[in-house]
Amino acid sequence: MRVKFWGVRGSVASPLVAKQVEDKIFEALKGFWGVSHEAGYDEFFKELPFWKRGTYGGNTSCVEVDCGGKRIVLDMGTGVRMLGNSLFPEMMKKGGLDLTFLLSHVHWDHIQGLPFFGPLYVNKGSGIRNSWSFYGGTDWMRQIEPCLRGQMDPPNFPVSWEEIKKITHEMRSGDLVDMLSFNIGEVLVKTRKLNHPQETYGWRLEYNQRVVVYTTDNEPYDPLFPDPKLMELTRDADLWIADCQYTKDIYEGRVGGVPRHGWGHSYPEAVVQTAALTGVKKIALFHHDPNSSDEAIYNIEQSVRKLLLEKGAKSEVVAAHEGLEIVL
């Protein structure tokens, strides 16, 4: 299983601005001036913490999973535009693409990249035969297809949904009292509803004795006693892509002055408790707050690492960034 992150932010796209780039350069130069130059800049640069030498990225949620000859895309935030651009050579070589999109929900930060997914617009007369499947729910005020179509209805977008060949699959909430399972080729897919305003789904992908779990936009009911549905999804996962948008202080309103209760997102203490109880091997922190600087995201990663050590949990942790690839 190969997992690649194309968009890792939540709520709204948040690209770096010029001042933030300048600050990174200044911090790097300031550090370089204070050390021996014998090793050279390349060695010094490699030792910098990630937030000083790179960026986690500003695109919203999109994760690609390749396994069992299938390409599965988890959410279609603005990151899906870059995924689409990367697929053109393969599409031309193979004469088409076969993609399955699994949607956690249809808030804009999770679908707004779809109209800019380039392969959608390949002329049918070109000989290219693409196949798209979309899986989502039915409690989103409307069913999945109207939700996707709505953002492309005139005058919102110049190309209509009707011009795109697609297949949609709907899941009814009544089916999700227990875990719902189905297959995409040789990949076993399991899904359950989680805790987020309106409706959201967590996804569990099982293939070749490896497990990837995706639970963005999920708020803990109690950090000490994780939701049994969440635990069922994450049990013994090789990789858990976990919502960790806030610190506990931000969530409680001790920082910023506005509590985030009911906003549908998580924080380090809750993530660590779930991972410790369910035996998760690796955590990829995800859905970073648009207000979080790269340094703030790095500090959340360090906080999760410290809490895991305190609990004696053996999970590895990384804050997901655009371009990160994890092979299981």
PyMOL commands that set and color helices and strands:
alter all, ss='L'
color gray80, all
select helices_A, chain A and resi 18-33+40-47+50-53+80-94+108-110+114-116+118-121+124-126+144-150+161-163+173-176+228-234+248-252+268-278+294-311
alter helices_A, ss='H'
color red, helices_A
select strands_A, chain A and resi 2-7+62-67+70-74+98-102+131-137+167-171+180-184+187-193+201-207+210-215+239-243+282-286+316-319+325-327
alter strands_A, ss='S'
color yellow, strands_A
deselect
rebuild
show_as cartoon
